[in-house]
Amino acid sequence: MGGTSDNRVAVAVADPAHAPQLTRTAVDIARERDGDVIVLSVLVTERESPFSLFTDDVIIREFGGEQQEILDQVVETAQGTVPVRGQLLVSYDIVRALTDAVVKFDCDTLVIGWHERERPTEIVLGSNADRIVARAPCDVLVEKIGPADGVESILVPIAEGPHAKLAADVARAIALENDAHVHLLRVVSDGKIEAEGLLPEIADRIEPVQVWTEVRTGNAIKAVVDEASKHDITVLGSTRRGMLRRQLVGTVPQAVGRQSETTVIIARRAVGIRPRLNRLIRETL
């Protein structure tokens, strides 16, 4: 059902202005992994509406023309070094459609956009992005798009946890495609020398990209926000998932994403049993 690629990157597109950049990120990652890309777009219907009388194929044919055209243009533009295809989905729930799709199409990573809006304080990235980060049974990259003037340098703030390596992998993939260098930054409050221990491991993971490592003492949010302005892209790992919604992403990634004027990518690694369930469910469909 999902094809034969050993590594598939899905990207969810909605806003035509941001769709090309999100897809480029997906393509960069897929290229480095020798994988492919599936571009997903959701045609949203009302839960209780006459649409329930029609099949998805009929709804797409009769009402999805504009969205299908945008999807086709994105796919055509992205074609090149990796296979890229598009899939228009029909659902009353965007999050459910995307999380179901990553299982159906056996996706290892999902790239979504983050658009800053006024919102209640308990919502971290926006209601849909929050739910996707919490529920998607694969790695998730949440990208806030900044100016698109090329990529020469990438900042990767390093912290303990399972998501740091994913952030490094993403930075490596983008740097390789753009001939960019990577700045690994570790910020600690007490200046302990042990803070340097994690940097060599991450630096080795990013080779052969040119890497600069640095340890600073001070406030992590201020240090990372200040440094992010000097780079084209900042890639951060989220915190471990917890019971509270605010723990899904973490204070530093939230603050950097909201305050930085450049592109920010927050990486959440799929941990625990859910990634294995992804493939198990697919095999039983």
C-alpha positions, 0 to 999 in steps of 0.5 A: 500500500505504501510503496517500496521506499525504506524511508519515506518523508511526508509533508503536509501543505496547505498555504500555497506560499509556504508549500514549496519551502516545506517540500524542499525541507522534505526533499533534502531529508529524503535525498540524504536518506535515499528515500522518497517524498509524499506531499499531503493536502487535506480537503476539509469537509464538515462532519455533518454535511451532504458530503457524507453521501459521496465517496472521497473520489467523488468529493475530490473530483467535484470539489477539490480542483483548486487544491489538487492544482496547488498540490500538482504544482508543488509536486512538479516543482519538487521533482528531481533527485528523489521521487515525489508524489502527491495525495489529496486527502478528504476528512473533517479532521485534518489531524486525523487525516494526516496521522492516518496517512503516515500509517497508510503510506508507511512514512518515517517522518512528517513535515508540517508548518507552524504559523504564529497566531494569537492563541490561548496560552495552553496551546503551544504551536496551534491546535492542529500542530500540537495534536500532530506532535502528540499523536503522529506515530513517526518523527515530526518536524515543525517548521516556522518559515522565515526569509528564503534567501538561501542557506549558508549557516544552520544553528543547532542548540544541543540539549540532552534527550532523544530529539537532539540526534534527530535535530542534528540529522535534519541539519546535516541533510539541509547543510549537505544540499546547500553547502552550508556549515553548522554551529552546535551550541550548548548552553548551560547555567553553571558552566560545568565542563561536562557540558562539552561531552555531548558535542563531539558525538553530535559533531561526528554525526553531522560529518562531513559537514563543516561544524563549529562547536561552542559551550556558553554559560547563561540563560538558554532562551536568550542565548539561543534567540540571540544566536538564531538571528545570525543564522539562516535556519535553527533546528532544535530538538523538542523535550521528552513527551510528558503528560502536560501539553506544554511539555510536548515541545519545550520552553526553549524551542517554543520561545525561539520559534516565536521570537526568531525572525529566521526559519526554525525547525523543531524536531520531535523523534518518535519514541517508544512503541508507537513507531513499531506500531506504525509498520505493524498496523500497515502490515495488517491493513 
